[in-house]
Amino acid sequence: MPPGPCGPTPPAAASGGSTLEPLGHPDLAALGRRLRREMDETLEAEQSAARAAARRRRTLRDLFLTLEDRADLAAVWALDGRCYRGRVQAVGVDHVALASADGTRVLALAHVVAVEVLP
């Protein structure tokens, strides 16, 4: 049997038989599926954790900016106990402007007690 480029040729290959293909092993297919599933589960868990962390860091101003972008109606309760309803027209560093049929009302963010997004 003549030596191959990396030394002697294995007996199975020399006699025309097949050598073990590393990617063709039946156990590797199952292992690959399991690793892919575990990687997908890990990725989903990490993305979920990142979304939860982003929600925790979100400020009241961020919420109003989102409402402004969507042009959603909102009900805003202030320290004086009143509820103001309208569309978020503008958001400043320390205030929000709500537009309603009665006109525009500007509220200081420090005076906002609660916000509800209306359908």
N, C-alpha and C positions, 0 to 999 in steps of 0.2 A: 504494500500500500504506500503510494507516494505521499510525502508530507505536504500539507496545505500551507498557505501563506502564514498561518499562525501556529504552525507545528503540525503534528500528525493529524490526519483526518479521522474523525470519530468513526468507529466501526459501523454504526447504523448508516451514516452518510456514504461510507465507502461501499457498502453492499447495496446501495440504491434505496434504503429505507429512509424514513423521514426523521429529522431531528426535532426536538421539542421547540415549537415556536412560542416565544414568551407571550405574545399577544393573542395566541390562539388557544391558550389553556382554558378549559371550561370554568375553573374556579375564578379566573381573572375577570370573566364577564360578570359573574355575580358580585364579585368584590367591587368592580367598577360601578355597577348599579347602586350598590349600598353606599359607596363613597359619594356618588352624585346626589343621592337622596339626603345624606347627612349634610352635605355642603349646601343644598337648597334649604334645608331646615335651619341651618345656622345663619344663612343669609337672611331668611325671613325673620328670624328672631332679632338679628342685629338691626334690620330696617325698622322693625316695630319699636325697638328700644330707642332708636334715633328719633322716630316720630313722637314718641312719648316725651322724650327730653325736650324736643322743640316746643311741644305744647306747654310744658312746665315753664319754659323760659319766655313764653309769649306774654307781652304786657297788654294792658288795657288799650293803649294807643295802637298796638299791632292789631288788635281786634277791630278797632274803629277803621283802621286803614283797609282791612279786608272788607269790611262792610261798605266802605266808600267805593272800592274797586268793583264790588258786585252790585252796587246801587240797591242794596237791600233795605227794607224798612226795619226800624229798630224802636224799641221802647226803652227809654233810659230813665232810671230813677235817680233823683238827686238827694243831697243831704236835707233839703227843705221838705222832703216827703212827697214831692210832686213827681208825676210821671210825664215825660215829654216823649212824643212819638213823631217820627219823621224819617226821612232819608238822610243818611250821612252825606252832607254836601262838601265838607272840608274837614281836614284834621290838621291841627297845628301841633307844636311841641307840647303845649300844656292845655289845649282846648279842642273841642269838637263843635262843628256847626251842623245843626239838624234843620233840614228844610221840610216844612209842612204847609198845609193849606193856609195856616195862620201867619206864615212868614218864616223867617230864619231865626233860630234860637241858638245862641252860643253858650256852651257849658264848659266850665273849667273841669279838666280831668280829675282834679283833686276833690271835686264835689260829686263825682259820679259814684253811686252806691251799687247799682246793678244795671245790667244790660240784657235785654231779651231780643233775639232776632225774630221778627214777625214774618209770617208766611205771606 
